[in-house]
Protein backbone atom coordinates (compact mmCIF):
# COMPACT_ATOMS: atom_id res chain seq x y z
CA UNK A 1 0.00 0.00 0.00
CA UNK A 2 1.39 3.40 -0.98
CA UNK A 3 1.70 6.33 1.39
CA UNK A 4 -0.99 8.34 -0.44
CA UNK A 5 -3.50 5.57 0.29
CA UNK A 6 -2.90 6.00 4.03
CA UNK A 7 -3.59 9.73 3.77
CA UNK A 8 -6.77 9.21 1.77
CA UNK A 9 -8.15 6.91 4.45
CA UNK A 10 -7.97 9.64 7.14
CA UNK A 11 -11.24 11.53 7.47
CA UNK A 12 -11.00 15.30 7.27
CA UNK A 13 -7.43 15.30 5.95
CA UNK A 14 -8.34 17.71 3.13
CA UNK A 15 -8.49 20.69 5.47
CA UNK A 16 -4.75 20.59 6.33
CA UNK A 17 -3.45 21.74 2.92
CA UNK A 18 -5.91 24.63 2.99
CA UNK A 19 -4.87 25.67 6.50
CA UNK A 20 -1.18 25.51 5.60
CA UNK A 21 -1.82 27.62 2.50
CA UNK A 22 -3.54 30.27 4.63
CA UNK A 23 -0.68 30.28 7.15
CA UNK A 24 1.85 30.61 4.31
CA UNK A 25 -0.13 33.45 2.71
CA UNK A 26 -0.67 35.36 5.97
CA UNK A 27 3.02 35.04 6.94
CA UNK A 28 4.34 36.41 3.66
CA UNK A 29 1.67 39.11 3.59
CA UNK A 30 2.84 40.17 7.06
CA UNK A 31 6.49 40.16 6.02
CA UNK A 32 5.64 42.18 2.91
CA UNK A 33 3.72 44.76 4.92
CA UNK A 34 6.60 44.98 7.41
CA UNK A 35 9.09 45.64 4.63
CA UNK A 36 6.88 48.28 3.02
CA UNK A 37 6.10 50.08 6.30
CA UNK A 38 9.56 49.78 7.91
CA UNK A 39 11.67 52.85 8.45
CA UNK A 40 14.23 53.12 5.64
CA UNK A 41 16.97 54.32 8.02
CA UNK A 42 16.48 51.21 10.15
CA UNK A 43 16.66 48.97 7.08
CA UNK A 44 19.89 50.65 6.00
CA UNK A 45 21.37 50.29 9.50
CA UNK A 46 20.46 46.60 9.69
CA UNK A 47 21.77 45.92 6.19
CA UNK A 48 25.19 47.29 7.18
CA UNK A 49 25.57 44.99 10.22
CA UNK A 50 27.49 42.26 8.30
CA UNK A 51 29.96 44.88 7.04
CA UNK A 52 30.78 46.29 10.50
Secondary structure as UniProt FT lines:
FT   HELIX           3..8
FT   TURN            11..13
FT   HELIX           14..37
FT   HELIX           40..47
FT   HELIX           49..51
//
